[in-house]
């Protein structure tokens, strides 16, 4: 039997080094995608460029998420994470090289981030105690938010001070180096499958297709929750500065509001999985996340001036919870690492491809109406749909499974007297024990 619990020694010596790498890659995981929004009002980026740069991350993450099970089978989790971190660094080095470099580099970073996104709930489940799942997903989310917030706040001041948006974009190289250095020791981890050198080989992680999660209503509900939450996240990330500028904010203030939004993402991303990690039923957590998102969007619709910053923070908290809570849902609904990876791959593949419509959709609705009101109203309507579609993802599937097992395997009872047994049982018994 293959053990799927925490690895022995995961939190000692070498585990401390892995923890550093985990924090570093968490800090770096969304930095590149939060740089364009604050720069858009001051850099001269066209609407088409902003739309494409908002589209590329979710689109590429959706297209490359299915690659992760293949990397797990060939490399193992730690080596796959280190490999993805190296690719992220290469993308960060390309991004400052003009608009073409920004496009290509963003695509490279997004493709590598797709692998990291799928692996995060798996490595949390295998490197840390199961009781710490929510806490570590919270650490991932708060680091993700803090790293993005700090860099987003620096974008406009650096661009103004240097007169170059390329210099501001290059700031993302520093955290990418830290993430790579932190995960490089993972390259020394053994490969996932070496059948020719072991008499009792460990089976490779099952690809998502073998798990057949597409037949599960829970998987589709997880996909729905993740897809709509991620669509909102990338739509707001791309266009929030433009929305607040249209409400009278200066470009510099818009950059600060973007940073407050990302701080909210980090705080909400930490609180949601911590609260949900020790629970079995997560339907209330899902509804709470959706409700906070709706409150923030309505506030942006009605607020002006300084109030916009407050509502951007509230919206960030809701969307941060919506980005980190799925990791807990994958871990609890999946139980086994292969199943967790399958649910994560399935949800993120479809979810990110759907989310890619967010930046484009907001831009199209804004162009058609000449206002940001209807794009925001559309996002609120999507949240209402999400409240209906995603509840099954929060149901305690593990408890249901145990109930089914108990019904299928009844508690043993004393054997009744032969006279009390059904006649057909007697016939079977006699035929088996008969010398004939």
C-alpha positions, -999 to 999 in steps of 0.1 A, spaced: 0 0 0 13 34 -9 13 59 19 -1 94 11 3 111 45 30 136 54 65 126 45 87 117 75 109 146 85 90 171 62 91 197 89 127 192 101 160 202 87 154 198 49 118 206 56 128 241 69 145 247 36 114 236 17 93 259 38 115 288 27 110 278 -9 73 275 -4 71 310 10 93 324 -18 73 308 -46 41 320 -29 54 356 -28 62 354 -65 31 336 -78 11 367 -88 36 395 -89 40 396 -127 2 397 -133 -4 426 -109 21 450 -125 3 460 -157 -29 474 -141 -11 503 -122 11 510 -152 -17 512 -177 -29 548 -170 7 562 -171 26 540 -196 6 547 -227 -5 510 -231 -33 507 -255 -66 492 -245 -58 462 -267 -25 456 -250 -40 458 -215 -67 434 -226 -42 409 -240 -20 412 -210 -50 405 -188 -61 376 -210 -27 358 -212 -24 347 -175 -57 328 -172 -56 315 -207 -21 301 -205 -27 287 -170 -58 269 -183 -39 255 -213 -9 243 -193 -26 230 -161 -31 196 -178 7 193 -182 11 190 -144 1 153 -140 26 143 -166 53 163 -149 43 147 -115 46 112 -131 80 119 -146 97 142 -121 78 140 -88 62 170 -70 94 187 -57 113 185 -89 83 197 -109 80 227 -86 117 236 -90 115 232 -127 84 255 -128 102 281 -107 132 282 -131 108 287 -161 91 316 -142 125 333 -137 132 330 -175 99 346 -182 106 374 -158 139 381 -175 121 384 -209 93 407 -198 112 440 -197 123 437 -233 97 459 -250 61 452 -255 68 420 -274 89 408 -245 62 417 -221 37 396 -240 60 366 -245 74 368 -210 40 370 -194 29 339 -214 60 320 -201 54 330 -165 17 321 -168 25 286 -182 49 279 -154 26 293 -128 -1 268 -140 21 239 -128 28 256 -95 -10 263 -90 -19 226 -94 10 214 -72 5 238 -43 -24 219 -27 -6 186 -34 27 196 -17 8 211 12 -10 178 17 22 157 14 48 179 32 27 192 62 3 175 86 -33 173 74 -43 195 103 -22 223 89 -37 222 54 -58 254 59 -30 272 76 -5 265 49 -29 274 22 -35 306 41 3 313 42 4 307 4 -24 332 -1 -12 359 22 24 357 8 9 359 -27 -11 390 -18 17 407 1 42 402 -27 18 415 -54 7 444 -32 42 457 -26 53 455 -62 20 470 -75 25 500 -51 60 505 -65 51 505 -102 40 541 -107 67 557 -85 95 537 -103 80 544 -137 79 582 -129 114 582 -113 131 564 -142 108 574 -170 106 538 -181 79 512 -176 104 485 -185 124 493 -154 93 490 -133 85 456 -149 120 444 -142 114 446 -104 96 412 -107 130 396 -115 141 399 -78 113 377 -62 116 353 -92 152 347 -83 143 342 -46 117 316 -55 141 298 -78 168 297 -52 144 285 -25 131 255 -46 164 245 -63 171 218 -36 140 201 -49 160 191 -81 179 166 -59 146 148 -50 143 113 -65 122 109 -96 86 98 -91 89 64 -108 119 41 -112 105 7 -120 137 -8 -133 158 -3 -101 134 -14 -74 117 -48 -68 87 -30 -52 84 2 -72 61 30 -61 33 35 -86 35 69 -104 9 95 -96 -22 87 -116 -29 112 -144 -62 132 -140 -77 112 -169 -74 80 -149 -92 95 -120 -121 103 -143 -131 133 -121 -151 147 -150 -179 122 -140 -181 137 -105 -207 164 -97 -183 176 -70 -156 182 -96 -180 203 -118 -191 223 -88 -154 229 -79 -148 240 -114 -177 264 -113 -166 280 -81 -130 283 -92 -139 296 -127 -162 324 -117 -140 335 -88 -110 335 -110 -128 353 -138 -137 381 -114 -101 382 -100 -84 387 -134 -111 411 -147 -107 433 -116 -69 430 -116 -67 442 -152 -92 470 -150 -96 482 -114 -72 512 -119 -91 523 -149 -124 520 -130 -112 542 -101 -96 567 -125 -130 571 -142 -144 578 -107 -120 608 -104 -89 592 -89 -54 602 -101 -32 575 -116 -10 575 -86 -40 571 -63 -53 543 -86 -20 525 -80 -24 528 -43 -59 515 -45 -47 486 -66 -22 478 -38 -50 480 -12 -70 456 -33 -41 432 -34 -36 436 3 -72 426 7 -65 396 -15 -37 385 8 -57 390 40 -88 373 27 -67 346 11 -52 338 45 -84 339 66 -106 318 44 -85 286 43 -76 289 80 -112 291 89 -121 263 65 -92 240 71 -105 222 101 -141 220 89 -157 192 69 -186 211 54 -176 243 35 -208 256 21 -210 285 45 -174 295 36 -183 295 -1 -214 317 5 -194 340 27 -167 345 1 -194 352 -26 -212 376 -3 -181 396 4 -172 399 -33 -208 411 -40 -205 437 -13 -172 450 -26 -185 453 -62 -217 471 -51 -195 495 -31 -174 502 -62 -205 509 -82 -218 534 -57 -187 548 -41 -165 577 -51 -133 593 -38 -118 578 -7 -146 553 -3 -134 535 -35 -103 524 -16 -124 508 11 -145 489 -13 -115 478 -33 -101 464 -1 -133 446 7 -135 432 -29 -99 421 -26 -107 402 6 -135 384 -10 -116 375 -42 -86 365 -21 -107 340 -2 -121 328 -36 -85 321 -48 -73 303 -17 -104 284 -6 -103 260 -36 -70 246 -24 -87 235 8 -117 221 -12 -93 201 -34 -75 186 -4 -107 177 15 -127 164 -15 -97 146 -29 -81 130 1 -53 112 -19 -25 132 -36 -34 118 -70 -70 126 -66 -62 161 -53 -40 167 -83 -68 154 -106 -94 177 -91 -70 206 -91 -60 200 -127 -96 196 -139 -109 227 -121 -80 249 -130 -79 238 -167 -116 247 -173 -116 274 -147 -87 294 -161 -100 291 -197 -133 305 -186 -116 332 -165 -98 343 -196 -131 358 -208 -131 382 -178 -107 409 -190 -120 407 -226 -157 407 -214 -152 438 -192 -135 456 -220 -162 447 -245 -190 457 -223 -172 490 -214 -167 497 -251 -203 490 -259 -218 511 -230 -191 538 -225 -192 532 -188 -178 508 -162 -212 504 -145 -225 476 -167 -193 456 -165 -195 457 -127 -232 448 -127 -224 418 -149 -198 406 -124 -224 409 -96 -248 387 -117 -221 361 -121 -217 359 -84 -254 351 -80 -250 323 -105 -219 311 -86 -238 309 -53 -261 283 -69 -235 262 -89 -208 259 -63 -226 247 -31 -220 210 -40 -182 217 -39 -186 226 -2 -205 195 8 -187 170 31 -180 144 4 -158 124 28 -186 120 53 -209 109 25 -184 84 13 -180 69 48 -218 67 52 -220 47 19 -192 24 31 -210 18 64 -242 9 45 -224 -13 20 -204 -32 48 -228 -38 77 -215 -44 112 -210 -81 117 -237 -99 137 -238 -133 153 -247 -161 129 -284 -169 133 -295 -205 139 -297 -227 108 -335 -227 111 -336 -189 110 -315 -187 78 -333 -182 44 -339 -214 24 -317 -203 -5 -287 -197 19 -292 -232 32 -291 -246 -3 -259 -228 -11 -243 -239 21 -253 -275 15 -241 -275 -21 -207 -261 -10 -201 -286 18 -215 -316 0 -189 -343 -9 -203 -343 -44 
